[in-house]
Amino acid sequence: MNTEDRAPLSWFKSSYSGDEGGECVEVAVTEQSVRIRDSKDLARPALTIGRDGWTRFIRHVGRG
């Protein structure tokens, strides 16, 4: 386990989450990665993606 895995994360609601409360995707950005979780199911582990992969994903989503 590296030091990034032990550092406290600052989670925020993704701008891609819905406003009605049904889709609650939260994101935490670290130096090396982006963590994604479902705020309604915190027992499930967060998905971890490298920052380059996250950037490519957001570009793709932005294209519609």
C-alpha positions in Angstrom: 0.0 0.0 0.0 1.5 3.3 -1.0 1.1 6.6 1.0 -1.7 7.8 -1.4 -3.8 4.8 -0.3 -3.6 5.9 3.3 -4.2 9.7 2.8 -7.6 11.1 3.7 -9.7 11.8 0.6 -11.8 14.9 -0.1 -14.9 13.6 -1.9 -17.2 15.8 -3.9 -20.4 15.2 -5.9 -19.6 14.8 -9.6 -21.1 17.4 -11.9 -22.3 14.4 -14.0 -24.5 13.3 -11.1 -28.2 14.0 -11.4 -29.9 16.7 -9.3 -32.8 14.6 -8.1 -30.7 12.5 -5.7 -30.9 9.2 -7.5 -27.5 9.2 -9.1 -25.0 10.1 -6.5 -21.5 9.7 -7.9 -18.7 11.2 -5.8 -15.2 11.8 -6.9 -11.9 12.3 -5.0 -8.8 13.5 -6.9 -5.3 12.7 -5.7 -1.9 13.4 -7.1 -1.8 10.1 -9.0 -5.4 9.0 -9.5 -9.1 9.8 -9.4 -11.4 7.7 -7.1 -15.1 7.3 -8.0 -17.7 5.9 -5.6 -21.5 5.5 -5.2 -22.4 7.6 -2.2 -25.4 5.4 -1.5 -23.2 2.3 -1.2 -20.1 3.2 0.8 -19.4 -0.4 1.7 -18.4 -1.0 -1.9 -14.8 -0.1 -2.7 -14.2 3.0 -4.9 -13.1 2.6 -8.5 -9.5 4.0 -9.0 -8.5 5.4 -12.3 -5.2 7.0 -13.3 -5.4 10.7 -14.0 -4.6 10.3 -17.7 -7.4 7.7 -18.0 -9.8 10.0 -16.3 -9.0 12.9 -18.6 -9.6 10.6 -21.7 -12.9 9.5 -20.2 -14.1 13.0 -19.5 -13.2 14.1 -23.0 -15.1 11.1 -24.5 -18.2 11.9 -22.3 -18.0 15.6 -23.3 -18.3 14.6 -27.0 -21.7 13.1 -26.3 
